[in-house]
Amino acid sequence: MDFAIRPLRSDGLDWCTLDEGGLITDVELGRAWSLNPVGLFIWDHCDGLRDIGQIESAMRISFGIDAPTAHGDLQLFLIDMEAEGLIQLAYPPAC
């Protein structure tokens, strides 16, 4: 996965933090997705401002994990969330 991609949460979703993670809801579709603490951390960073490399680095620092683990977890999460229509994976606009 290209480190320059800047994940962005899709419009129309609500989310909240729970004791051990979070919950994303799409009221229109009547669907919900639960997040573990790592998933919630990634979700919070999918703001379209940070690229994948920055998110991976922040994961490594926050969770004390090695680069291969952070990369694998992040890639799997982003692929799954994109398949569900919860995020878009886009490149930053050209200047």
Buried (B, 14 or more C-beta within 10 A) or exposed (E): BEEEBBBBBBEEBEBEEEEEBBBBBBEEEEEEBEBEBBBBBBBBBBEEEBBBBEBBBBBBEEEEBEEEEBBEBBEEBBEEBBEEEBBBBEEEEEE
